[in-house]
Amino acid sequence: MPDDARPAHRHPRAVTLVALGGALGAVARFGVAEALPHAYGDVAWATFVVNIAGAFVLGCLLEALTRSGPDTGARRSVRLVLGTGFCGAFTTYSTFAHDIVTLDRGFGVGVGWAALHVTCGLVAAAFGAVAGAAATSRRRA
């Protein structure tokens, strides 16, 4: 992918990498949804699991890539495939928002579930960043 003045979405290779990662992430999310089905109005554990796992993976990946050097070459390709593509398709804000609105447990429970979901996502991303930093430090040693 040449480093010219064009934005990343104008590079066919970058778009292809994101699409490839996105296809894999969508299939993985479907697999989790099949493994953890929920009835309409119940807590959607599949959505929770994919969003928390995705936050962890993204935190780990971005920290490791940032510590490894500039966002060029193979590091950029990995970021596009795994970060933007896979994690972008694996995680789901729209389903999370829909699940909160349709949660059949009352307003307070919905707000509490949303707060827990977001808080756990932030904590998972932080733990992922720590894991990414540790993995990068071990490789350099």
Beta strands, then each sheet from edge to edge (+ up, - down):
end
